[in-house]
């Protein structure tokens, strides 16, 4: 492993498409789907069965979106969430089928919001943007860097929405919140930086992942044996945190930056710990105080235990397939989630886009 004190190739241009999916990967998966090979064909069929993947989907943009605690009140928040997911699914379908109708629908959704949205507010503003911004960015990245027909002025308007509406709300994170909040913002900040070709934004997300003061920074979210800061809260939120951090690592990897290996592969320990417990096995637990003492969960929570989120396949692809680290529990969890058709807060669909991936990137680790 080559270590560097700073982001490698800091002056080099970003690779595009270069968020969760590279051009080589998209070409690989397109061939698998066209040939009807498994498990890709079944996964693609499940994707197309989603109502959000339908060409009948109609975007519902709002000038002002408000999300309160646990989405109450919900003023345009659910519509933004649905449209971010729909834009991503249509962009994927365009890339995997070549059918321009899917590109047109993705562009319709991206343009509807970029021409309408003026602000996002409410208690959960940072979380909403962190969870959903990464989906919008991945959709836009695929559309921009293919021959989809997205007009230059429309792209500029979308950039302005990211820079003026989304980024200001997440740039300072939320250090005292449960770690899934910061984790969500890390992934979207890295995605925004890549899409905008803005090295400062990208580096800010990378640095916070490694050195951030909040609960979502990798060293704060996991202890030395992989227990999550939210393992004592419930398993849904714990999986949100590790899933968001996994997406952040994958996008950084596409740019030649290895966050996966930070602190002796701490993220891998987190995936394995969480998968093992949610597969019904015992794991150790110690009271884990949050960075400023706001949260102190005294016992391991069984709330939502066994409800595996669609987050494990990308971790398996990286740690097991790319670098040769055994991930037995994550592998079992990935298999169990192969038939999921809903991703919720997660980008999801790793059962289609993170199996058998061609490894065309050699990343340089950032020294913690």
PERAPE-V207015 format. One record per backbone hydrogen bond with DSSP energy under -1.0 kcal/mol. CO is the residue of the C=O (numbers start at 1). NH is the residue of the N-H. E is the energy in kcal/mol with one decimal. If there is no record, write none. Layout:
CO;NH;E / CO;NH;E
This chain:
4;367;-2.6 / 9;12;-1.7 / 22;26;-2.4 / 23;27;-2.1 / 24;28;-2.0 / 25;29;-2.8 / 26;30;-2.3 / 27;31;-1.8 / 28;32;-1.8 / 29;33;-2.4 / 30;34;-2.7 / 31;35;-2.2 / 32;37;-2.3 / 33;36;-1.1 / 37;41;-2.7 / 39;43;-2.0 / 40;44;-2.6 / 41;45;-2.4 / 42;46;-2.1 / 43;47;-2.2 / 44;48;-2.4 / 47;50;-1.6 / 50;53;-1.4 / 51;54;-1.1 / 54;57;-1.8 / 63;118;-3.2 / 63;119;-1.5 / 65;121;-3.2 / 66;75;-2.8 / 67;124;-2.5 / 68;71;-2.0 / 73;68;-2.7 / 75;66;-2.4 / 76;80;-2.2 / 77;81;-2.5 / 78;82;-2.5 / 79;83;-2.3 / 80;84;-2.5 / 81;85;-2.0 / 82;86;-2.6 / 83;87;-2.6 / 84;88;-1.7 / 85;89;-2.4 / 86;90;-2.5 / 87;91;-2.2 / 88;92;-2.4 / 89;93;-2.3 / 90;94;-2.4 / 91;95;-2.2 / 92;96;-2.2 / 93;97;-1.6 / 94;98;-2.4 / 99;102;-1.5 / 100;104;-2.7 / 101;105;-1.9 / 102;106;-2.4 / 103;107;-2.6 / 104;108;-2.3 / 105;109;-2.1 / 106;110;-2.6 / 107;111;-2.9 / 108;112;-2.1 / 109;113;-1.8 / 110;114;-2.2 / 111;115;-1.9 / 113;116;-1.3 / 113;117;-2.7 / 119;65;-2.1 / 121;67;-2.2 / 122;125;-1.6 / 124;128;-2.9 / 125;129;-2.4 / 126;130;-2.4 / 127;131;-2.8 / 128;132;-2.5 / 129;133;-2.5 / 132;136;-1.9 / 133;137;-2.6 / 134;138;-2.1 / 135;139;-2.3 / 136;140;-2.7 / 137;141;-2.6 / 138;142;-1.9 / 139;143;-2.1 / 140;144;-3.0 / 141;145;-1.8 / 143;146;-1.1 / 146;148;-2.0 / 151;155;-2.1 / 152;156;-2.1 / 153;157;-1.8 / 154;158;-2.0 / 155;159;-2.6 / 156;160;-2.2 / 157;161;-1.7 / 158;162;-2.1 / 159;163;-2.7 / 160;164;-3.0 / 161;165;-2.0 / 161;166;-2.0 / 162;167;-3.1 / 166;169;-1.0 / 167;170;-1.2 / 167;171;-1.7 / 170;173;-1.8 / 174;177;-1.7 / 175;215;-1.4 / 178;181;-2.0 / 179;183;-2.5 / 180;184;-2.1 / 181;185;-1.9 / 182;186;-2.6 / 183;187;-1.9 / 184;188;-1.8 / 185;189;-2.7 / 186;190;-2.3 / 187;191;-2.0 / 188;192;-2.8 / 189;193;-2.5 / 190;194;-2.1 / 191;195;-2.6 / 192;196;-2.8 / 193;198;-2.7 / 194;197;-1.2 / 198;202;-2.1 / 199;203;-2.9 / 200;204;-1.7 / 201;205;-1.8 / 202;206;-2.3 / 203;207;-2.9 / 204;208;-1.9 / 205;209;-2.1 / 206;210;-1.7 / 207;211;-3.5 / 208;212;-2.1 / 209;218;-2.1 / 214;217;-1.1 / 217;220;-1.2 / 217;221;-2.4 / 218;222;-1.4 / 221;229;-2.2 / 223;226;-1.5 / 227;223;-2.0 / 228;231;-1.5 / 230;233;-1.5 / 230;234;-1.6 / 231;301;-1.8 / 234;238;-1.5 / 235;239;-1.9 / 236;240;-1.7 / 237;241;-2.3 / 238;242;-2.0 / 239;243;-2.2 / 240;244;-2.5 / 241;245;-2.2 / 242;246;-2.0 / 243;247;-1.9 / 244;248;-2.1 / 245;249;-2.3 / 246;250;-2.1 / 247;251;-2.2 / 248;252;-2.1 / 249;253;-2.5 / 250;254;-1.7 / 252;255;-1.1 / 252;257;-2.4 / 253;256;-2.2 / 256;364;-2.7 / 258;366;-1.2 / 259;262;-1.6 / 261;265;-1.7 / 262;266;-2.1 / 265;269;-1.5 / 266;270;-1.9 / 267;271;-2.3 / 268;272;-2.5 / 269;273;-2.7 / 270;274;-2.1 / 271;275;-2.7 / 272;276;-2.6 / 273;277;-2.1 / 274;278;-2.1 / 275;279;-1.1 / 276;281;-2.0 / 277;280;-1.4 / 290;293;-1.4 / 295;290;-3.0 / 302;305;-1.9 / 303;235;-2.6 / 304;307;-1.9 / 306;308;-1.6 / 309;311;-2.2 / 312;316;-2.3 / 313;317;-2.8 / 314;318;-2.2 / 315;319;-2.5 / 316;320;-1.6 / 316;321;-1.6 / 317;322;-1.3 / 318;322;-1.0 / 318;323;-1.8 / 319;325;-4.2 / 327;331;-2.5 / 328;332;-1.7 / 329;333;-2.3 / 330;334;-2.6 / 331;335;-2.0 / 332;336;-2.0 / 333;337;-1.2 / 335;338;-1.3 / 337;340;-1.6 / 343;346;-2.2 / 349;352;-1.5 / 349;353;-2.2 / 350;354;-1.8 / 364;258;-2.2 / 365;4;-1.1
